[in-house]
Amino acid sequence: MPYNLNGLGDWATRRQVGGAREMESRQFDELVADFYKAATGAMSWDQALDGMQAAFSARTAIIQAVDANDGRIVAFHWGGPPSQDCILQYLRSYHTKDPRRSHILARGLDVVDQWWHCHEHFDEQFVAHNEFYRHFAPAYGLRYLATVMLRPADDVL
């Protein structure tokens, strides 16, 4: 699925990784180039996301395309080492129980082009009592999410 990257906003103009260290210019340029290649179909999204996952030392890097009208996942790509079982379980049922996803989608256009970090919205008490955080996340060694929502088309988030 081709994507319009015009909504990439100022993410593509910064070289900061998590606000902590500066990424090498060459590595940054390669990541941006890979995203454009993936958006035009010259490279798979999974390959482009492998580089993103490695650059951020993240557990995984994921792109979800969501129908803006009803929240259905219309495309899902990932890079990095999580098991296929993890992705399959998320797509089968846990995406509907993911409080991070529902929190972001409920805010819609208010959060487009803005970084969002789950620990700023869900405290440890919430996490301790939430089904997603109690069952799915620990089974796969997941906990924290940093994300940015883009709007590549009127009907897709």
VENTA-V914449 format. One record per backbone hydrogen bond with DSSP energy under -0.5 kcal/mol. NH is the residue of the N-H (numbers start at 1). CO is the residue of the C=O. If there is no record, write none. Layout:
BEGIN
((NH;CO) (NH;CO))
END
This chain:
BEGIN
((3;39) (5;3) (7;4) (8;5) (9;6) (11;8) (12;9) (13;10) (14;10) (14;11) (17;21) (18;16) (20;17) (21;17) (23;15) (28;24) (29;25) (30;26) (31;27) (32;28) (33;29) (34;30) (35;31) (36;32) (37;33) (38;34) (39;35) (40;36) (41;38) (42;37) (43;37) (48;44) (49;45) (50;46) (51;47) (52;48) (53;49) (54;50) (55;51) (56;52) (57;53) (57;54) (58;53) (61;79) (63;77) (65;75) (66;64) (67;72) (68;155) (71;67) (74;65) (74;72) (75;65) (77;63) (79;61) (81;59) (87;83) (88;84) (89;85) (90;86) (91;87) (92;88) (93;89) (94;89) (95;90) (96;93) (97;94) (98;94) (99;97) (102;98) (103;99) (104;100) (105;101) (106;102) (107;103) (107;104) (108;104) (108;105) (110;107) (111;108) (112;109) (113;149) (114;111) (116;147) (118;145) (120;117) (121;118) (122;118) (123;121) (127;123) (128;124) (129;125) (129;126) (130;126) (130;127) (134;130) (135;131) (136;131) (136;132) (137;132) (138;133) (139;135) (140;136) (140;137) (141;138) (142;137) (147;116) (149;111) (149;114) (150;157) (153;156) (156;153) (157;66))
END
